[in-house]
């Protein structure tokens, strides 16, 4: 394939080059949102720690309600945080509320809709079976249960589990440090005045956002001119920052001003590969600079963002010890229009999605797919995947897409 390697091989090589996950560090639960676990989370307590009522009503002995109606004597109340410490004997009941401890002696809850209270007398209008509306101790989990595994990302539900299990701190992976360098004489920073032959650097902001969402700490190395000395100095700044991953934007092609690969090689980079059979993003570069992983993304904005999703995110997740770092994130869809036969490169076409109840989403590729067109990418909701040498396809045929409007992890 003229020196190009397949997308799957490129991803496999990048993941194989990750030497290991970043070290673990202890963080407070209040600061752990979005972090990746470095150790299993083991329950330090049982939940619920006692048999608890699932309804508002009365704690009863089910045998006392064998004959209906039945009159019971009210001897107290049990509320959340204020349990009844006595024992229910034959013919007795305790008023109880959802989540409250079930008193000793009781084996069921009579819901309040099936009871009538008059002073200290409660008339049951329906019977109950043993354990009715009681949550047994340990229904959710028991002390010593493994609740979460390393590599999982802490979202709202997992933070709640950890808190409920008795944890105030958790061991998580240090966020990978991702140094990002834009390259090119034509670039200016956002907000700066651009000359007639210059453009605003947008790729760095986008790739930094992708890295941050994947769980990394991006480091902005700004813009390096097309100069070997400037590029080598940027490598030094990445090393000084302790970067785990060094990302360059642009300058990795074959033009007279594309000096990134030469600069990195002279700084000791061991080249993994250069050029991948995909569109957009063919001039993708990968290597290692000692302990630092290096990925050279194309300069075209759309190419760099697409490759960021395809390769940078899995690399960051691998650095975080995520066992599913390389998982296929595509999903089935239906073509919204006819597609021509594809060539030898794997296409990631910008597409809109239309959905309807009880059917797969319909993916319609934008008619203009130039890799410099950010506006097209901005209004697209997915990347429509076309395999190398895919035959012509018709509207309604199955396809696969990667959604752009979902969280990366």
N, C-alpha and C positions, 0 to 999 in steps of 0.2 A: 504493500500500500504506500509506495513512494516514501518510506521512512516513517509513516504515521502508524501509531499503535491504536488499537481499539479502546473505546471509553472504559470498558470493564477492566481491561488490563492496566490502564493508567491509574484507575482508582485502586486496584489491588496493589500496585507498586507503591503508591503513596502510603497506603495503610501499612504495608509491610515495612516501610522505612521509619515508622514511628517506633522509637526505641522502647518506650514504656510510658505509663501514665505519669502525670505530674505528682509531686509529693502530696500527702494528706495534711490537712490542718483543721483544727477544731474551731468551729464558729458557733455563736449563739443561735438558737432556733429562730430568733427574730431577724437574724441577718442571713438566713440560709436559703431564702427563696431563690430559685433558679440555679442553685449550686448542685454539683453532682456528687453523689455519695462515694466515699472511699472505703467504707466498711459496712457490713450488714447492720441493720437496725434491729435490735433484739428487744422484745417487750420486757420492761422492768416491773410491770404490774399486770394484774388481770383486769380485763374490761368486759362487762361491768364487774366490779369487785365483790358484788353481792347480788342475790336474786332481786330483780327490780321489776316494778309494775310497768306494764306497757300501756296502761289506760288509767284514767281517773275512775274511781269507784270505791270498792270495799274489799279489803283482804279477808278471805273467808276460808273455812274448811269445807271442801266440796261435799263431804259426807253430810254436813249439816243442811244441805239443800236438796236432799233426796226427795223430800216431799215439798211441793210448792202449792201455795205460798208458804214461806218459812220466816219466822221472826227471830232476829238476832239482837243481842245486846251490844251497843256501841261502847267500846272501852278506851278509845283513844284515836290518834291520827298519826299518819306517817307521811312526811313530805320530803322532798329532795333537800338533803342537808340537815334534816331534823327527823331522823328515823324513830320509830316506836321501839323501845328497848324491852318491852314486856313480851309475854307469850300468849298467843290466842288459844283459849281453851274451847271445849265443846259449847256451841250456842253463842259464841262471841264473834265480834267483827271489829275491824279498825278501818276508819276512813283513810284512803290512800290516794296519792296523786302520781301522775306519770313520772317515772324515773326514781321514785322513792323506794327505799328498801322494803322488801316483803317481810313482815314480822314472823318470828318463829311460830310454828303451829299452823300457819296458813299455807294452803297449797293451790290457791286459785284467786282470781280477781273477779268479783261481781261488778260489771260496769254500772255506772250510776244511772244509766237509762233504764236498767232492769231492777232498780231499787227505789223504795220510798222511805224517807227518814222522818221520824217524829220523836224529837227529843233524843233519848238514848236507845230508842227502838228503831231497827231497820228491817223493813219487810222486803224479802227477796221475791220477785215475780218470775224469775227464771232460774233454772239450775245451771251449774257450770261443771265442766270436766276438770280433773286434776291438771294442774300447770297451765290452765287457761289464762292467757294474757300476762304470763310471767316470763321475763327474760332471765334465763339462768345465768349464774356467775360464769364468766368466761365465754359468753355467747360470741363476742367479737374476737377476742384473743386472750391467751393465757400467758402468764409470766414465763419467759424463756422462748416464746414463739419468735421465729425470724419473720419480720414483717416486710422488710425491704432489702434489696440486694445492692452491692456496689455497682456503680454505673448508672443508676437510676437518677433522674433529675427531680429535684424537690419542687413540686408545684403545690398549690393550695391543699389538695387532698392529702398529699404525702406529709406535708408539714403538720396537718391535723392529726394524722396517725402517730407521728413521732411524739407530739405533745401528749396525746392521750396515753401513749405507752410509757410516759414518765421521763422523757428526755428534755433537757434544757439546752444541751449542746449536741452537735453532731460532727463526725469526722467527714470532711468533704475534700475533694481534690482542689489543689490550688488552681485558680483560673490560669489557663495557658496564656502566656504573653505573646501577642501577635503583633509584630512590627510591620507596618505597612508603608511602602515607599512608592510614590508616583514618580514617573520619569518622563522627561521630554521638555525641550526648549519651548514648546508651544503652550505649556500649561501655566496658568496663574491660579492662585488660591481663590476660593469663593469670596466674593465681596471686593476683590481687587479689580482695578481697571484693566481690561484686556486690549491689547493692540489689535490692529485689523487682522493680523495673521496668528492670533492666539485664541485659545479656548479655556474655559473654566474647568479645573480638575474636579470631576464629580465621582470618579471611581472610588477614590479613597474613602469618602464618606459612606458610600454604599457598602463596600467590603467591610469597613469597620462595623457597620450596623449588623451585617450578616454574622461577623465574628462574635460580636457582643451577644447577639441572640442565641448563638450556639454555645455560649458559656465561657467565652474568652475575654481577656482584657486587651483591647486594641491599643497600640502605641503608634501615634502619628509621627512619621519621619518626614513629613512634608513632601516637597518636590525636589528631585535631583535633576540637574541639567544633563544633556547628552554629553557627558564628559567622564572619562574613566576615573579621574581623580575624585570627582564628586560622588560617583557611584561607590567607589571603594570606601570613602569616608562614611557613607550611609551604612554600609555593612558593619563598619566599626561601631557606629551608634547603636545598631541593632544588638551587637554583641555586648556592648556596655549596659544595655537595658535588660540583659538576660533573656532575650527573646527565645521562645521555644519554636516559633514559626516566623520566618521572614518572607513576606509577600511583596513582590515587585509588580508594578502595574505598567505595562508597556515596555518597549525597547527590547523585546525578546524575539523579534522577527529577523529578517535577513538584510534589512536596508543598511545603508552606510552609517546611519545614526543609531542603529539598534545595537547598543554596546553592553546591555545588561549581562548576557551570558558570558561575554569576555571578562567583564569586571568580576563577576562571581567566580569564574574559573581561576582568575589570577589571585583571588582571595582564598582559594583552596576548596572550592565547591567540587564535590563528586557528583557529576551529572547522572541523574537517574534516567530521564528521557526528555525529549523535546519534540513536540508536534504530535497531536492526537487527531484521530479521524472523527472529528465532530464539527458541527456548525451550529452556533458560532463558537470560536475558541480554539482553532487549530494550533496556533503557536504557543500552546501551554508548555511550561517548562517545570521540571521537578529535579531536586537534588538535595544534598546535605552539605552544610557548612559546619563540620565538626558535630557538636551536639544539637545544632540548630537545623531544623527542617526548612527547606526553601521551596517556594512555589512561585513561579513567574506567570502571572496572568496576562492575557492580551490587553492591549491599550484601549480598544474599542469599548465603550461603556457597557453595552449590552453583553458583549463577550465576557467581560470581567465579572459581571453580576451572575450570569449563567454559570460560569465556571466556579464562582464562589459557592453557589448552591451545590454543584455537583462534586467538587473536590475539597474546597476549604472546610466546609461544614463537617464532612466525615473525618478529615484530618484532626480537627479540633475535638470532635467527639472521641476519637481514638486516644488523643492526648489526655482526655478526661477518664479514660478507662471504660468507656461505654462499650459493652460487648456487641451492641447493635450498630456500631458506628457506620458500617458499610451497607446497612439494610436498604433494600430497594424501596424508595418512597413514592414510586409511581402507583397509579390506580387506574382501573379500567374506565373507559369513556366511549363515546360514539362520535364518529366523524360528522362534522356539520356541513362539510362540502367535499367535493371530489379533490383528490390529491394525485399529483403525477408520480411516476416512478422516481425513486430516490437514487442518488449516486453512491459512492463508496464511503461517504461520511455520515455519521449518525446525527440527525437533525433534532434540535430542540427549538421548535417553532413557537413564537408567541401567539397565544390563542385566548379567545374569550370562552367562557363557560355559560351554558344555559341549562337550567335544571327544571325538572317537573316531578311531581309525585310518582313514586313507584317506577322510576326509570333511571338509567345511568345518565350522568351529565353529558351534554352535547358540546364537543370541543370544535370550535371553528377557528382555524388559523387566520391570522391577519394577512391581508394581501401583500403588505410590504414588510419584509423581514430583514432589512439592512441592519447590520450589527451596530451601527452608530445611532440608531433611532430610539432614544430613551422614552419619548412620548408613547410610542407603540408598546414598549414594555410596561410603562406606567399604567396603561389602561387594560393590559392583559391580566388574566386571572390564573393562567396556567402555561406550562411549557408542554407542547404537543410533541411526543417522541416519534420520530420516524427512523426505523432501523436502517443500517446500510443496505443498499440494493433492494429496499422494499419495493414490491410491485405497485403499480397504480392502484388506488383505492377509491371507492365510491362513498358518497355521503350515506351514513347509516352503518358503515362498516365499523367493527370494533377497533379501538386504539388504546393507547395508554398516555396518561398525562401526569405531570408533577404540579400540584397546586402551588401557586405563589401567595395565596391569601391565607395560608395556615402557618402556625408557628413551626419553626424549623425542628424543634425537639418537643 
